Amino acid sequence: MRASLLVSLASGALAARPFLSEPDTGIDAVLGDTPEGSLPDLDDLVGLPDFEWAARRYLPLANYTYYQNGAAGEWSARNNLEVFYRYLWRARQMTDVTGLPDTLQTTILGHNFSAPFFISPCARGANGHVDGELNLVRGAAAGGILYITHRVKPSAYSSYTAEELFAAREEGQVIFQQLYLNTNITEDTETIRRMENAGADALVLTIDSSAGSNRHRAARFGAGSANTQLTPLTWDYYDQLKNITSLPIVLKGVTSVETAKKAVEHGAPAIVISNHGGRNLDGSPSALEILLEIHDQAPEILDQIEIWADGGVRYGGDVLKLLALGVRAVGIGRPYMFANVYGTEGVERVTEMMKSELIIDAGNLGLESLKEINSSYVNWTPNHWLG
Ligand SMILES: Cc1cc2nc3c(=O)[nH]c(=O)nc-3n(C[C@H](O)[C@H](O)[C@H](O)COP(=O)(O)O)c2cc1C
């Protein structure tokens, strides 16, 4: 009797569980009379999910859908958001947290940044704003954070060439260039030379898309996969690439401890633990779950290589949970794309909000410095009621 009651309570909770990309925190009550096709005042937005709300009502549905969609039934995209709430904090009270704001800075591949989060590479900036990726370059400069620009023109997925984007940098601004390669060494060498000449500070090779993607929601609008060919991207090819450039080649899209170990063996300077925002292989675990696997099976990797991670990060606490697992820097994708509907100002605002939430959450966790965060600040026994 008791067991069946528990089962029915649990299934009721699951049935009622909302898709958390736009949690109900009262935005409809306050801004719901904003006419469709126009934007509320930037000052009225209070957190990263608000940008999705604003962009959904403002953009043509096809443009919004390209940003929002995930692969297949979008289970990984949902899990990326929910996973953070399966693990609750173990805060320490009675500490002096007043120095926290001065401890946000970090280095990524030896470059200095104002915070341990960055703008993940996302295609089709022009879906959100006529100035597309230029706003992300400028917004990243204003916030002192890293922008990893996605592959650029002649790809149809960008409105700018690498030369145009890198020319928009502020003096001294560091930008990394994401690449998809077609594994033709002559053509790929040419692409890499071009990125070197344009001024990329590092290359980020995406390795999770060797077979394209299966995006039902986007396919309805003809805005499907970014890469639909089968590509023979192998470790041998990575070794070849390393010989043709002195730029670091980071590997983005690691989703298993096996691949993380191989990346160390092949001398990668950093890896991005990422399931591509749940946009490629539905059923891929979230970054947090992959990191737990690394902690469990090969914790030495955390000291051997820089680990970055992204997927579903919407709050300061989400960044902190990934930092607690030893990540050096955390990527944010969709919120910056949605914020770009406001232009550079929107991009800047996301960075300000995230810095402010980081300080609040780290302070309430009892950290005197952000550098103190470690895995003991989270209870890693999953709590299935919240997420
Ligand atoms: C609209 C969109 C386009 C993307 N395009 C690329 C891309 O061209 N290359 C790539 O490596 N990742 C791409 N990604 C994945 C992001 O780099 C990142 O892994 C993901 O967005 C993180 O999840 P989040 O959006 O929940 O923050 C894209 C993501 C989105 C939302």
The ligand as an SDF file (V2000), in Angstrom:
LIG
                    3D

 31 33  0  0  0  0  0  0  0  0999 V2000
   22.0590   27.8380  -31.6060 C   0  0  0  0  0  0  0  0  0  0  0  0
   23.2480   27.0020  -31.2560 C   0  0  0  0  0  0  0  0  0  0  0  0
   24.2350   26.7990  -32.1890 C   0  0  0  0  0  0  0  0  0  0  0  0
   25.3600   26.0450  -31.8610 C   0  0  0  0  0  0  0  0  0  0  0  0
   26.3650   25.9220  -32.7710 N   0  0  0  0  0  0  0  0  0  0  0  0
   27.4950   25.2820  -32.4260 C   0  0  0  0  0  0  0  0  0  0  0  0
   28.5930   25.2260  -33.3330 C   0  0  0  0  0  0  0  0  0  0  0  0
   28.5500   25.7500  -34.4510 O   0  0  0  0  0  0  0  0  0  0  0  0
   29.7040   24.5750  -32.9160 N   0  0  0  0  0  0  0  0  0  0  0  0
   29.7990   23.9670  -31.6720 C   0  0  0  0  0  0  0  0  0  0  0  0
   30.8270   23.3940  -31.3410 O   0  0  0  0  0  0  0  0  0  0  0  0
   28.7700   24.0270  -30.8030 N   0  0  0  0  0  0  0  0  0  0  0  0
   27.6360   24.6620  -31.1440 C   0  0  0  0  0  0  0  0  0  0  0  0
   26.6170   24.7360  -30.2480 N   0  0  0  0  0  0  0  0  0  0  0  0
   26.7610   24.1470  -28.8940 C   0  0  0  0  0  0  0  0  0  0  0  0
   27.3290   25.1790  -27.9200 C   0  0  0  0  0  0  0  0  0  0  0  0
   28.6740   25.4520  -28.1900 O   0  0  0  0  0  0  0  0  0  0  0  0
   27.2600   24.6880  -26.4670 C   0  0  0  0  0  0  0  0  0  0  0  0
   27.9000   23.4480  -26.3550 O   0  0  0  0  0  0  0  0  0  0  0  0
   25.8310   24.5830  -25.9350 C   0  0  0  0  0  0  0  0  0  0  0  0
   25.0280   25.6230  -26.4600 O   0  0  0  0  0  0  0  0  0  0  0  0
   25.8280   24.6730  -24.4130 C   0  0  0  0  0  0  0  0  0  0  0  0
   24.5440   24.4910  -23.9150 O   0  0  0  0  0  0  0  0  0  0  0  0
   23.5460   25.6960  -23.5130 P   0  0  0  0  0  0  0  0  0  0  0  0
   23.0590   26.2800  -24.7820 O   0  0  0  0  0  0  0  0  0  0  0  0
   22.4970   24.9900  -22.7520 O   0  0  0  0  0  0  0  0  0  0  0  0
   24.3380   26.6680  -22.6800 O   0  0  0  0  0  0  0  0  0  0  0  0
   25.4750   25.4690  -30.5710 C   0  0  0  0  0  0  0  0  0  0  0  0
   24.4570   25.6640  -29.6360 C   0  0  0  0  0  0  0  0  0  0  0  0
   23.3530   26.4220  -29.9680 C   0  0  0  0  0  0  0  0  0  0  0  0
   22.2970   26.6520  -28.9200 C   0  0  0  0  0  0  0  0  0  0  0  0
  1  2  1  0
  2  3  1  0
  2 30  2  0
  3  4  2  0
  4  5  1  0
  4 28  1  0
  5  6  2  0
  6  7  1  0
  6 13  1  0
  7  8  2  0
  7  9  1  0
  9 10  1  0
 10 11  2  0
 10 12  1  0
 12 13  2  0
 13 14  1  0
 14 15  1  0
 14 28  1  0
 15 16  1  0
 16 17  1  0
 16 18  1  0
 18 19  1  0
 18 20  1  0
 20 21  1  0
 20 22  1  0
 22 23  1  0
 23 24  1  0
 24 25  2  0
 24 26  1  0
 24 27  1  0
 28 29  2  0
 29 30  1  0
 30 31  1  0
M  END
$$$$
